[in-house]
């Protein structure tokens, strides 16, 4: 027997028919509300019935119109509606009833057991929908809380990174300044060991300086507000290659740049991301007699996919996921760098709603992919 708290609203202008249905529902343990017209049904639905049994033929407005009005009201949009009729029994009327929002449609004569089974089935569906909405609401709250916390952590990380870069820059400049003074004071340096020590200090100082620059760039990619604009990728590649002239001196690189699509994004951040990717390809092909760097792109699956392929030293495919983590250097000290550039690329892609990944093999080159929403 169903709990008495479950209410059934029976809407029928025929007193005898309404009595039989109400009696069937009452005997099954339901609390019954009654209405004999469309207006009365719309008034009594405010008493929050769990199911509405709605006759099509009513004295003021037909049941189809009542059903449509209930579905248009967000307060009653989820209340199950069972339409019933002795006159409107054709398939066309049944289809129309379902189209305007009914959950089921029965034609008279209706066996009491069939009526009860249909009502109970509608209640089971409604209970499942309520549970789904409750779970979705909980998930939405968790996602909202998680998103807020993630934004807070990102803000804290950006602030910390900016502070760290700033705090390191000043003492680093002093170290480099005193190193220059010391070298001038000792010139000419007759002891090769002292000269070597000074060169090591200068080299390590430059490495820390580059790390500070990378950290500052990482903070910029997180803290800068996006300013989307149309970005022709071919022009962006030309600009980035110009930016990298200093690391291209003395190198013989065969560039293969295909026609590239256009994307929408923050041009400064995308320029920074592409600079890191191309610099990565330049760096890891430095020991190749014939260095080749390919740049291509296409629109596929709702994304603009840009890729940069090189014939450099490559990497272990099992380490691919580590490439985009901060301070990860898969090749140790063989190549310079602090392991920040590719992490920055991933953050920039994420801020644009995109993604990054890489493929490659040891000593067989690598391909880096940057995908942005079309």
C-alpha positions as a printed NumPy array, in Angstrom:
array([[  0.   ,   0.   ,   0.   ],
       [  1.262,   3.46 ,  -0.929],
       [  1.992,   6.074,   1.762],
       [ -0.974,   8.359,   2.51 ],
       [  1.215,  11.393,   1.872],
       [  1.092,  10.74 ,  -1.867],
       [ -1.66 ,  12.82 ,  -3.425],
       [ -3.594,  12.184,  -6.583],
       [ -5.523,  14.997,  -8.264],
       [ -8.489,  13.559, -10.184],
       [ -9.851,  15.955, -12.804],
       [-13.13 ,  14.858, -14.42 ],
       [-16.377,  16.728, -15.08 ],
       [-18.412,  13.504, -14.839],
       [-19.32 ,  13.004, -11.187],
       [-19.806,   9.254, -11.535],
       [-16.531,   8.693, -13.332],
       [-14.684,  10.931, -10.878],
       [-16.186,   8.944,  -7.965],
       [-15.052,   5.583,  -9.352],
       [-11.5  ,   6.77 ,  -9.98 ],
       [-11.249,   8.507,  -6.598],
       [-12.54 ,   5.406,  -4.837],
       [ -9.978,   3.23 ,  -6.61 ],
       [ -7.174,   5.587,  -5.59 ],
       [ -8.39 ,   5.901,  -1.992],
       [ -8.605,   2.15 ,  -1.55 ],
       [ -5.01 ,   1.896,  -2.795],
       [ -3.879,   4.217,  -0.018],
       [ -3.615,   7.542,  -1.868],
       [ -4.899,  10.87 ,  -0.674],
       [ -7.293,  12.148,  -3.343],
       [ -7.997,  15.689,  -4.478],
       [-10.853,  16.345,  -6.914],
       [-11.596,  18.921,  -9.601],
       [-14.501,  19.069, -12.074],
       [-13.171,  21.709, -14.499],
       [ -9.968,  23.011, -15.994],
       [ -9.972,  26.168, -13.881],
       [-10.531,  24.155, -10.697],
       [ -7.713,  21.791, -11.696],
       [ -5.301,  24.696, -12.203],
       [ -6.279,  26.026,  -8.766],
       [ -5.966,  22.707,  -6.914],
       [ -2.635,  21.772,  -8.488],
       [ -1.171,  24.316,  -6.075],
       [ -1.815,  21.735,  -3.337],
       [  1.093,  19.798,  -4.827],
       [ -0.335,  16.5  ,  -6.017],
       [  2.142,  13.75 ,  -6.878],
       [  0.177,  12.709,  -9.978],
       [ -2.582,  14.383, -11.989],
       [ -5.276,  12.164, -13.572],
       [ -6.676,  14.456, -16.24 ],
       [ -9.785,  13.844, -18.319],
       [ -9.659,  15.344, -21.801],
       [-13.303,  16.464, -21.947],
       [-13.929,  19.327, -19.496],
       [-16.68 ,  21.964, -19.468],
       [-14.509,  25.094, -19.727],
       [-11.214,  24.126, -21.376],
       [-10.07 ,  20.771, -22.702],
       [ -7.496,  18.637, -20.939],
       [ -4.916,  19.232, -23.673],
       [ -4.857,  22.939, -22.828],
       [ -4.698,  22.234, -19.092],
       [ -1.759,  19.862, -19.649],
       [  0.084,  22.438, -21.743],
       [ -0.458,  25.115, -19.081],
       [  0.889,  22.848, -16.342],
       [  3.973,  22.014, -18.38 ],
       [  4.605,  25.709, -19.059],
       [  4.66 ,  26.448, -15.319],
       [  8.059,  25.529, -13.845],
       [  6.413,  24.76 , -10.494],
       [  4.489,  21.84 , -12.012],
       [  6.721,  20.895, -14.927],
       [  7.819,  17.664, -13.207],
       [  4.387,  16.515, -11.941],
       [  3.367,  13.322, -13.823],
       [  0.176,  13.686, -15.857],
       [ -1.995,  10.741, -16.913],
       [ -4.571,  11.788, -19.498],
       [ -7.797,   9.769, -19.846],
       [-10.676,   9.9  , -22.301],
       [-13.671,   7.937, -23.538],
       [-14.317,  10.183, -26.549],
       [-10.801,  11.107, -27.702],
       [ -9.443,   7.602, -28.142],
       [ -7.803,   7.674, -31.576],
       [ -4.027,   7.372, -32.009],
       [ -3.894,  10.993, -33.196],
       [ -5.428,  12.237, -29.93 ],
       [ -3.127,  10.036, -27.874],
       [ -0.103,  11.383, -29.752],
       [ -1.351,  14.957, -29.271],
       [ -1.742,  14.376, -25.529],
       [  1.815,  13.104, -25.243],
       [  3.082,  15.977, -27.377],
       [  1.561,  18.627, -25.097],
       [  3.218,  17.046, -22.073],
       [  1.264,  14.06 , -20.791],
       [  3.346,  11.18 , -19.452],
       [  0.743,   8.541, -20.324],
       [ -2.629,   8.338, -22.093],
       [ -5.353,   5.791, -21.348],
       [ -8.768,   5.385, -22.959],
       [-11.955,   4.187, -21.242],
       [-12.969,   1.662, -20.189],
       [ -9.901,   1.477, -17.919],
       [ -9.45 ,  -1.501, -15.643],
       [ -8.723,  -0.42 , -12.036],
       [ -5.59 ,  -2.595, -11.913],
       [ -4.264,  -1.004, -15.095],
       [ -4.981,   2.471, -13.732],
       [ -3.217,   1.718, -10.449],
       [ -0.236,   0.127, -12.17 ],
       [  0.13 ,   3.121, -14.475],
       [ -0.047,   5.56 , -11.555],
       [  2.548,   3.596,  -9.597],
       [  4.833,   3.464, -12.633],
       [  4.575,   7.251, -13.007],
       [  5.395,   7.667,  -9.315],
       [  8.464,   5.459,  -9.663],
       [  9.664,   7.559, -12.574],
       [  9.019,  10.744, -10.618],
       [ 10.934,   9.394,  -7.594],
       [ 13.868,   8.543,  -9.858],
       [ 13.789,  12.029, -11.414],
       [ 13.737,  13.646,  -7.97 ],
       [ 16.744,  11.568,  -6.958],
       [ 18.608,  12.499, -10.14 ],
       [ 17.872,  16.194,  -9.589],
       [ 19.044,  15.892,  -5.989],
       [ 22.273,  14.199,  -7.064],
       [ 22.806,  16.77 ,  -9.831],
       [ 22.267,  19.605,  -7.386],
       [ 24.826,  18.057,  -5.039],
       [ 27.301,  17.607,  -7.87 ],
       [ 26.717,  21.172,  -9.028],
       [ 27.454,  22.427,  -5.514],
       [ 30.606,  20.325,  -5.354],
       [ 31.745,  21.558,  -8.756],
       [ 31.04 ,  25.154,  -7.756],
       [ 32.971,  24.759,  -4.514],
       [ 35.813,  22.983,  -6.295],
       [ 35.964,  25.627,  -9.01 ],
       [ 36.025,  28.415,  -6.449],
       [ 38.804,  26.676,  -4.521],
       [ 40.771,  26.045,  -7.719],
       [ 40.464,  29.71 ,  -8.69 ],
       [ 41.651,  30.653,  -5.205],
       [ 44.641,  28.291,  -5.433],
       [ 45.516,  29.591,  -8.9  ],
       [ 45.389,  33.166,  -7.624],
       [ 47.6  ,  32.221,  -4.666],
       [ 50.043,  30.401,  -6.95 ],
       [ 50.224,  33.333,  -9.367],
       [ 50.805,  35.771,  -6.521],
       [ 53.475,  33.515,  -5.026],
       [ 55.173,  33.041,  -8.398],
       [ 55.241,  36.788,  -9.072],
       [ 56.594,  37.43 ,  -5.58 ],
       [ 59.236,  34.721,  -5.933],
       [ 60.384,  36.023,  -9.32 ],
       [ 60.562,  39.571,  -7.994],
       [ 62.433,  38.548,  -4.832],
       [ 65.008,  36.577,  -6.82 ],
       [ 65.604,  39.202,  -9.506],
       [ 67.172,  41.841,  -7.272],
       [ 69.814,  39.682,  -5.504],
       [ 70.489,  37.968,  -8.834],
       [ 71.261,  41.321, -10.465],
       [ 73.63 ,  42.117,  -7.616],
       [ 75.409,  38.773,  -8.011],
       [ 75.816,  39.382, -11.74 ],
       [ 76.994,  42.944, -11.108],
       [ 79.619,  41.933,  -8.541],
       [ 80.693,  39.076, -10.809],
       [ 81.398,  41.595, -13.565],
       [ 83.333,  43.827, -11.148],
       [ 85.335,  40.849,  -9.904],
       [ 86.218,  39.749, -13.428],
       [ 87.379,  43.267, -14.321],
       [ 89.441,  43.493, -11.117],
       [ 91.13 ,  40.147, -11.813],
       [ 91.758,  40.778, -15.506],
       [ 93.994,  39.496, -16.862],
       [ 93.156,  36.193, -15.171],
       [ 96.277,  34.088, -15.145],
       [ 94.912,  31.145, -13.197],
       [ 92.766,  28.941, -15.534],
       [ 90.959,  27.446, -12.544],
       [ 89.764,  30.858, -11.351],
       [ 88.618,  31.694, -14.871],
       [ 86.697,  28.421, -14.993],
       [ 85.04 ,  29.151, -11.645],
       [ 83.949,  32.578, -12.849],
       [ 82.537,  31.077, -16.038],
       [ 80.563,  28.525, -14.035],
       [ 79.168,  31.267, -11.774],
       [ 78.18 ,  33.314, -14.832],
       [ 76.561,  30.309, -16.505],
       [ 74.576,  29.323, -13.419],
       [ 73.579,  32.936, -12.889],
       [ 72.248,  33.098, -16.45 ],
       [ 70.363,  29.863, -15.893],
       [ 68.682,  31.234, -12.765],
       [ 67.903,  34.445, -14.653],
       [ 66.14 ,  32.417, -17.356],
       [ 64.24 ,  30.506, -14.684],
       [ 63.048,  33.8  , -13.187],
       [ 61.874,  34.926, -16.624],
       [ 59.994,  31.667, -17.096],
       [ 58.362,  31.97 , -13.671],
       [ 57.318,  35.53 , -14.457],
       [ 55.839,  34.312, -17.747],
       [ 53.984,  31.548, -15.912],
       [ 52.452,  34.089, -13.546],
       [ 51.516,  36.302, -16.497],
       [ 49.698,  33.471, -18.27 ],
       [ 47.582,  32.868, -15.145],
       [ 46.947,  36.419, -14.024],
       [ 46.398,  38.215, -17.33 ],
       [ 42.775,  38.718, -18.348],
       [ 42.034,  37.095, -21.692],
       [ 41.557,  39.516, -24.595],
       [ 40.253,  37.342, -27.445],
       [ 40.849,  38.423, -31.026],
       [ 41.211,  36.781, -34.425],
       [ 44.724,  35.317, -34.74 ],
       [ 46.053,  34.144, -38.148],
       [ 48.469,  31.379, -37.164],
       [ 50.769,  31.835, -40.179],
       [ 51.432,  35.437, -39.158],
       [ 51.954,  34.339, -35.57 ],
       [ 54.607,  31.816, -36.643],
       [ 56.46 ,  34.558, -38.558],
       [ 56.403,  36.823, -35.495],
       [ 57.614,  34.075, -33.161],
       [ 60.473,  33.089, -35.476],
       [ 61.527,  36.735, -35.472],
       [ 61.396,  36.756, -31.674],
       [ 63.692,  33.708, -31.605],
       [ 66.396,  35.174, -33.863],
       [ 68.877,  35.251, -30.992],
       [ 68.707,  31.459, -30.5  ],
       [ 68.738,  30.815, -34.254],
       [ 72.128,  32.456, -34.886],
       [ 74.626,  29.966, -36.211],
       [ 71.951,  27.305, -36.681],
       [ 70.95 ,  25.747, -39.972],
       [ 67.34 ,  24.754, -39.688],
       [ 65.042,  23.609, -42.459],
       [ 61.639,  25.133, -41.743],
       [ 58.553,  23.515, -43.273],
       [ 55.544,  25.701, -42.477],
       [ 52.248,  24.669, -44.085],
       [ 49.269,  27.019, -44.591],
       [ 47.677,  27.365, -41.168],
       [ 44.108,  28.138, -40.069],
       [ 42.926,  31.097, -38.008],
       [ 41.951,  30.882, -34.345],
       [ 40.291,  33.125, -31.802],
       [ 42.325,  33.795, -28.675],
       [ 44.526,  36.142, -26.707],
       [ 47.299,  36.946, -29.164],
       [ 49.916,  37.718, -26.498],
       [ 49.34 ,  34.49 , -24.617],
       [ 49.182,  32.436, -27.817],
       [ 52.409,  34.088, -28.959],
       [ 53.997,  33.092, -25.665],
       [ 52.765,  29.496, -26.026],
       [ 54.009,  29.147, -29.609],
       [ 57.348,  30.719, -28.621],
       [ 57.822,  28.042, -25.98 ],
       [ 56.907,  25.237, -28.392],
       [ 59.19 ,  26.442, -31.2  ],
       [ 62.022,  27.206, -28.777],
       [ 61.665,  23.654, -27.516],
       [ 62.024,  22.29 , -31.074],
       [ 65.046,  24.522, -31.76 ],
       [ 66.731,  23.449, -28.54 ],
       [ 66.3  ,  19.712, -28.964],
       [ 67.523,  19.674, -32.579],
       [ 70.779,  21.515, -31.822],
       [ 72.888,  18.363, -32.201],
       [ 71.348,  17.348, -35.522],
       [ 73.477,  17.928, -38.599],
       [ 70.295,  18.62 , -40.534],
       [ 67.629,  20.027, -38.241],
       [ 64.04 ,  19.961, -39.554],
       [ 61.117,  21.719, -37.884],
       [ 57.643,  21.314, -39.378],
       [ 54.629,  23.454, -38.44 ],
       [ 51.159,  22.401, -39.548],
       [ 47.549,  22.723, -38.561],
       [ 43.993,  21.849, -39.453],
       [ 40.415,  22.091, -38.24 ],
       [ 39.079,  18.779, -36.964],
       [ 36.44 ,  17.696, -34.479],
       [ 35.452,  21.243, -33.544],
       [ 39.056,  22.183, -32.778],
       [ 41.869,  24.01 , -34.498],
       [ 44.872,  21.724, -34.025],
       [ 48.359,  23.19 , -34.465],
       [ 51.369,  20.903, -34.377],
       [ 55.136,  21.384, -34.33 ],
       [ 57.253,  18.391, -35.355],
       [ 61.043,  18.139, -35.098],
       [ 63.72 ,  15.536, -35.765],
       [ 65.475,  16.142, -32.463],
       [ 66.333,  13.836, -29.599],
       [ 62.691,  13.011, -28.857],
       [ 61.658,  11.483, -25.532],
       [ 60.549,   8.256, -23.902],
       [ 56.827,   7.841, -24.784],
       [ 56.174,   6.627, -21.256],
       [ 57.22 ,  10.05 , -19.955],
       [ 54.896,  12.045, -22.244],
       [ 52.582,  13.158, -19.418],
       [ 55.494,  14.654, -17.475],
       [ 56.443,  17.003, -20.308],
       [ 53.843,  19.596, -19.338],
       [ 54.496,  19.549, -15.584],
       [ 56.361,  22.407, -13.925],
       [ 60.123,  21.893, -13.438],
       [ 60.173,  18.568, -15.311],
       [ 63.359,  18.074, -17.349],
       [ 63.373,  14.669, -19.017],
       [ 66.903,  15.111, -20.414],
       [ 68.561,  16.28 , -17.201],
       [ 71.32 ,  18.858, -17.65 ],
       [ 72.081,  17.868, -21.243],
       [ 69.981,  20.797, -22.442],
       [ 69.439,  24.135, -20.759],
       [ 66.072,  25.171, -19.392],
       [ 64.12 ,  25.087, -16.159],
       [ 61.187,  22.908, -17.178],
       [ 58.647,  25.74 , -17.092],
       [ 58.007,  26.537, -20.778],
       [ 55.786,  23.577, -21.666],
       [ 53.911,  23.857, -18.367],
       [ 53.156,  27.419, -19.406],
       [ 51.87 ,  26.179, -22.772],
       [ 49.457,  23.843, -21.01 ],
       [ 48.139,  26.626, -18.777],
       [ 47.606,  28.954, -21.712],
       [ 45.788,  26.229, -23.653],
       [ 43.608,  25.458, -20.634],
       [ 42.659,  29.11 , -20.21 ],
       [ 41.482,  29.115, -23.823],
       [ 39.424,  25.956, -23.295],
       [ 41.961,  23.93 , -25.264],
       [ 44.457,  21.168, -24.608],
       [ 48.035,  20.085, -25.347],
       [ 49.739,  16.736, -25.846],
       [ 52.859,  15.28 , -27.408],
       [ 54.052,  12.186, -29.196],
       [ 57.552,  10.988, -29.91 ],
       [ 60.241,   8.408, -29.295],
       [ 63.781,   8.494, -28.035],
       [ 66.172,   9.78 , -30.718],
       [ 63.328,   9.894, -33.254],
       [ 62.028,  13.422, -32.78 ],
       [ 58.855,  14.741, -31.204],
       [ 55.563,  16.349, -32.166],
       [ 53.78 ,  18.811, -29.916],
       [ 50.081,  19.533, -30.406],
       [ 48.109,  22.607, -29.344],
       [ 44.333,  22.334, -29.837],
       [ 41.991,  25.297, -29.379],
       [ 38.189,  25.503, -29.792],
       [ 37.268,  26.263, -33.401]])
